[in-house]
Amino acid sequence: MAVKRTRRAAASLSMALLGLYCFSFSSSHPAMVDAADPNIVGKNNHKFWSLRGGALIDAATKIDFDDNHGGLSLCGVGVRKKGPIKVYSVGMYSDESAKSSIASLPKNKSALTTLRKSLKSSKTTSFLLKMNFKVGAEKMADAIAESVDPRTSDKGAVESLKKLIMDGVAAKGAATPGTILQFDCSSDASVKVSVDGKAVGSAPGLSEPFCDVFLDDNGVSPAFRESVIENCCGVASSSTSSSSTATHSSSSHNPIHIVGSLFYHKLKLPKLPYKYNALQPIISEKTLRAHHLKHNAKYVEAVNEIIGEGGASLKHLSMEQIVKSKALKESNPVLYNNAAQCWNHLFFWRCMSGSGGGGEPKGLLAKTIRQDFGSFDNLRKEMETSSIKAFGSGWTWLGYDKKQKKLVVSTMTGAGNPLIEGIIPILAIDMWEHAYYLDYQDNRKEYINGFFDRLVNWKYAQQNLKHAMGKGFVPETVHHVSHHGLPLVAALFSANLAKKTAV
């Protein structure tokens, strides 16, 4: 009997693993729309994205970095991995003199040697480490100290740096996803340490070795070094032409210039995740067909036309880069609005379910709603009120504010998307008239009630929340390693081992 129970348990485990394996292949990132979506910009094989005049985004973690920080300019971004674990993203900021020292150099590794020499005379070079994976204070301090140690003979300074990191991180418990560690390498050779904006102290004599941790040939993030080369080298001779060819550029001294290649082919009208009659009686087949085949298709066509006429500077943009760029919204509003509507609609289609939709959320989402709004009824009432009172057309969003660590409701006019304010979308309701007028005329309240009662896809919303909060690590890791040729069991073992031995 014991043997039979063991065999049944083993069989059940095998089926569960097979299900997880199949799921991992069906969705690389089910929670959010990103540049890898074939309906958006085609296949993305790049290690990083780059947008001047807006931000650089680390494609591995989707963590972005502002173009400027403390009066310094962003040079490049990259990911620090430990096995399959994406521990943190790093961004380097320096003054313009350092960037200009390699602006005319060809895009190769030798440029980094010139940059390292130039940084010695820079007043300050800042490294921002944005955490993507939870790491304890001691392990975080050990990992950074172990990288600096071989690059200096001053072991006392390394111990001092280690203690500063440990104290700074321990003050908040651990380096959790979203934590920012800042290291300011000064001209006096010291390294000043801050955690989430709070200064901890400085370690003497480590400025140069700390820079080398990321910039020398054995640096901890190859993707970072490639990003610096791509973003800073070979741009001096082409800056004038870039300015002249960038469509509707806001100014000649701050052109929107894209590095990398993400726009491999035209946008395609996304397929709906259900049949046209699946949302009846809340949304009729006639309304859904017109909404998808006429209005959504019109936005896709407009973006393709604008991109086609905009030259190389626009063809390298991803949808998410466009939606997040305040500079582009001001300089090229026609492109921004149509692209944002493409993003918004793809997200909105997934916010509804043809079967099993509506009702109240469960799990983490339900808990977070109670925590931030008091009850689900309060949230529903707030979204309903916001939608009904909104003037004109737009979108009502439930989003997650990573700075405040809470859910927020907002209604944005036109093609408004909360990503531009740093808010991560969790759920959306389309409040443009073409979404409801054929079925409800001006009765917005009935349309919204039907959406909550019968259509809303809470599973998708919960996936978005987990992504925004940095949770749901194991499925993503299993997907990552299994897609690199490892069998599922090896993938699970690798993920578990990496989690235990990560920084």
N, C-alpha and C positions, 0 to 999 in steps of 0.2 A: 504493500500500500504506500509505504514511504517513497519507494522508487517511482511509482505511478504519479504521486503528487509532485515529485521533483521534476518528472518529465513534463507534466502539464504546466508547471510553473515556467519551465524552460521554454516550452512552446509559446506560452503567453508572452513571455519576455521577447522572444524572437519576433512575434507578430507586432508587438509594440514598437520594437526597434525598426522593423520594416516600415511601419506607418510613419515613424519620424523621419526615416530615410527618404521615403517618397515625398513627404511634406517639404523636406529641406531642398529637394530638387525642384519643387513646384513654385517656390517663392524665395528669391534671393533677399528681398527686403519688403515683405508684405505690408509693413506698417506705413511707409512713406513713399511718395513719388520721388524718384531721383533720376539722375542723368543716365542710369543704366537701363531705364525702361525703354523697350524697343518702340513703343508708341510715342515716345517723346523725342529722343535724339539719337537713337540707334545704339550700337554697342560701344561701350567706353572701356578702352584698355589702358587708360592713363593712370598713373599713380597719384596724380594731383591735378587740381583745376587751378586756373589762374585768371583773375579779373582785375585789371588795373582800374582805378577810379572807383572801386567798390570794395572788394575783399578777395583774399585768397582762401580757398576751401580745400581742406585735406579730404580727398575723395575716399580714403580708407575709413574715416570716422564720421564724415560729413560735418566736422567741426570747422567753423570759419574764423578768420582773423581779420580785424579791421585793417584798412590800408595804412592807417597811422596810429601811433600809440605814444603818448608822452612827448610829442614833437618829433618822433623818429618815424622813418619809413619802413614798411614791411619788405623784407628781402626774399623770404621763401618760407614754405611750410612743409611738414612731413610727419610721418607717423613713426613712433617707437614701438616695435613689436617684440614680444617674447614668445617664440613659437607662433601659434595662431592668434595669440592674445594681442589686441591693439591697445596697448597700455595708455599711451597719451599721444596727442598731437603737439608738435613744437613749431613755433613761429619765431623768426629772428627779426628784430628791428634795429636799424642803425641810421646814422645821419646820411645825408645825401652825398657827402664826400666819399664815404666808403662805397656806396653803390656806384657812383660815377667812376671809381677807380677800375671797375671791370666792365663798364657799359659798352666800351668799344672793343672788348676782347671777344674772340670766338667762343662759342658754346662748348667748352671742354673743361676737364677737371683742373687743368693748370691755372685757370682763372681763380680757383679757390685759394691757391697759394698767394696770389696777389691780394685777394680780399683779406686774408688772415693778416698779412703785413699791414694793410691799410687800417684794420680795426685797432691796431696798437696805438694809433694816434687819435682815434675817435674818443670823444669825451665819454660817451656811454653806448654800449651795445646791450640790448635787452633780449633775453630769451623767455618766451612765455610757454609754459608747459600746461596744456589743458587736458585734464584727466578724462579718459574714456572708460577706465576700469578701476574698480575700488582696490586700493593698495594701503596697507598699514603704514603707520608713521616710520617704524624702524626699517621696514623693507624698502620704503621709498628712499630714505636717507642712505641706506647701504648701497642701493643700486646706483645712485648718482655719484656717491663718494668713490665707489669702485671704478667708475668710468673716468673720474678725474685723477685718481691716484697714480696710474701709470704715466701720466703726462706731467708730473711735477715731482720734485725731490722734497718739497716742504710737506711732510706728513702731518705736522702739527696743524697747518692750515686746512688740510683735508679733514682732519678730525673736527676742527672748528666748523667747517661747512656742514659736515654730517650732523653735528649737534643742532645747528640752526634749522636745518630741514626737519629733523625729528621733532624739535620743539614747536615749530610752526604748524606742522601737520597734526601733531598730537593735540594741539589746542582745539582742533575741531573733530577729533576722534580718529579720522583717517582721510586719506586723499580719495574722496569719492568722485564719481563722474560729475563733471562740471567744476571741480576744484581747479583753481589756477595758481600755479607756482611761478613766480617771476624772479629771474636772476639778472640783475643789472651789473654788467661788467664795466667797471669804470677805468678811466685813464690812470688812476693811482694804483691800478692792478688789483683792487679789491672787488669782491663779488657781494652785492647786497641782495639779501633774500627776503621775499615777501610771499605771503600765502593769502589768497583772496583779497589782495589789496592792503593787507596789514603787514607793516614792516617788522621783520624779526631780528635782523642784525646783519653784519657784514663779516666776511672771511678775507683776510689779507693775502695778497700775492697770487691769486688764482684766476685772474681775469683771462690771461692768455690760455692756460690749460683748459679752462671751462669752455671757451670758444672752440678749442680744438676737439672737444668731445663730440661736437656736431659737424665741424668743418674739415677735419683732417681725413686722410684716406681710410682710416679705420673708424670713422665716426659712427655713432649708434643708429643713425637713420639715413640710409642711402637715398631714400625718396626725398629727404630734406635737401641734400646736397644737389640732387638733380633739379629740384624746384628752384633753388637759388640760381643755378646756372641758366635755366630757362627764363627766369624772370628778370635777371639783372644783366646778362651778357648779350652782346650783339644788338643792343637797343639804341645806342647813341646815333648810329648812322641812319636808322630807319624812323627815328622819332618824328621827323618832319613829315614824311610820307604817311605815317600812321595817322597823324593829326588831320591831314587833308583828306584821307579816304574814309575816316570814321564818319558814318552818316549821322547828321544832327549832333555832332560832338558839342559838349557844353562849352568848351574853351580850348584854345590851342595848347595851353600849358597843362591841361588835365584831360587828355583824350581817354576814351574808353578803349583800351587795347587789350586784346585777349591772347594769352599764350597757351599752347596746347592745341588739341584738335578733338572736339566733342561732337560737332555737327556733321556727321558723316553722310547723312541723307535727309531728305525732306521729312517734315512732320507727317504723321498719318493720323487719320481720324481714329481714335481708340474704339475698340470693340466694347460694347456694353457687357457687363458680367451677368446679364439676364436677358430674356426675350422682351420684345417691345410690349407685350401684353401682361408681363409678369407683375407690374406694379398696380394693376387695376384692382379695385375701383378708385384708389386714391389718386393715381395719375393714369389717365387714359392712354391707350395705345396711340391715338392721334396726337396727343400732346407730346408724348415721349419721342415719337418719330420726328416730329417737327423740331423739337428741342435738340435732338442728337444730329439728325441728318441735315438740318438747315442751319441752326444757330451755331452749334459746336463746329460743324464743318466750315462755316464762314470764318471763324476765328483761325482755324488751322490754315485755311487758304490765305488769309491775310498775312499770317506770320511767314509762311513760305515765300510769299511775294516780296515782303519787306527784307527778309534775310537774303533772298536772291539778288536784290538790287543793292544791298548794303556793303558788298565787298567782303574781303577776308576777315575784317575786324569783327563782323557780326556772325560769321559762319562758325565761329568757335564757341559761341555762347550756349550754355545749357539752359533749360527752362528755369531751373531753380536759381541759377545765377541771375537771370533777368528779373525774376520775381523779387529777389532780395535787394536789387540794386536801386538805391534812391537816386544815384547819379543818372542812371539810364532812364528812370521814370521822368526825370526833369528834362533830359536832353533828347529823348526819343519816346514821347508818350504814346505814339501810335503803336510802335512795336511793343512797348511795355504792356499796354492795356490788352492787346490781342493775345500776347503770350501768356499773360496772367489769366485770361479767360480760358485758355487751353489747359493750364495747370489746374485752375479751379474746377473745371468741369470733369477732368479725369478723376480728381479727388472726390467730387460730389457723387459721381456715378457709384463709387465704391462705398459711399456713406449710406446707401440704400440696399436692401436685400429683397429679392423676389420671393423669398419664402423664409418664414421664421423671424421676420423683422418686427420692430416695435417693442412696446412694453418698457420695462425698466432694465437698466444695466446691472451687471453682477461683478463680483470680484474686485480687483484693484480699482477699476473705474468707479464703481458704486461707492467704495470706501472714500475715494478722493473727492467725489462729488459731495458726500455728506460732510466731509471735513471742510471743504471750501465754500459750500452753499447752504449747509444745514440739512438739506434734504434734496431728493431728486425733484420733488414738486417745485421747490424754490428755483432750481436750475431751469426747469422747463418753463416756468412762469417768466423768468428773466429773459430767456431766449425768445419766447413768444412776444413779450412786450417790446423788446428791442427790435424785433422784426416788423411788428405792426406799425410802430411809430417812425420807422426809418423813412426818410423822404426819398422818393424816386427808386431806382433800381440798385441792387447791390447784393451783398452776401452777409449772412449771419454766421459767426464762427464761435465754436468752443475751442479755445486754445490753451496751451500750457506755457506759462511764463517761467522760464528756467531761472531767472534772476530772483523772482519772488517765490519760486517753487510752489505755484498754485495755478489752478484752472481759472480762466477768465473768459467772459463773454463780450463779444464786440460785433457791431454791425458796420460794415464798411461799404461805402457807395461805389458804384461802377465796378471795376475789376479788382477792387481792394482785396489784399491778401495779408494776413498777419505776419507772414514771414519777413516782410520788409521792416517790421518793428521788433524782430527777434522773437516773436511768439510762434510756437510750433502748433500747426493746425491739428486738432483732434477730431472735429466734426464740422460739417458745413451744411447750411440750408441755402439753396439758390433762391433769392428774392427778386430776380428779374421777372417781369410779367410773363415772358414766354415760357417760364417754368410752371405757371399755374393758371393763367388767365382764361384759357379755353375751357378749363374745368370749373373754375371758381370765380371768374370775373374779378371783382375787387375784394372778395372775402378771404383775405390773407389768413385770418384766424383759423378757418376751417381747413385750409391747406396745411398749415403748421400742425394742427391737431392730428390730421391724418398721417403726416410724416412721423410724428412721435408714436402714434398708436399702432401703425401697421408697417412702416417702412424702415425706420432707422436701424442701421447695422451696428449694433453695439460691440460685436466682436471686432470689427474693423477699428472702431473708435478706441477700444481697449488696447489693440496692437499699437496704435499711434501713441497712446499715453505711455505704454511701456518703453517704446522707442525714445520718446521725449525725456523720460525719467532715467534712461540708461539701464533699464531692466531687460530681462529676457535674453541673457547672455548665451545660455547653452544652445538654443536652436540656431542662433546666428553662427556660433562657432562650429557646430556640427555641419552646417551648410558650407561654411568656408572651407573646412578641411576636406569634406567629402567631395567637393567640386575640384579638388586638386589631386584626385586620383586615389584617395585613401578609401578602403572599405569602411562601412559604417562603424563596425566594432572598433577598428583602429582609430576612426575619427573620434568616437566617444572617449576612448582611452587617451588619445592625444589631447583632447579638450580638457579632460579631467586632470591629466598630468600637468598641462600648461597652466591650469588654474592654480594648482598647488605650488608650482615653482615660479609663477610669475613674479614680477618685481614687487 
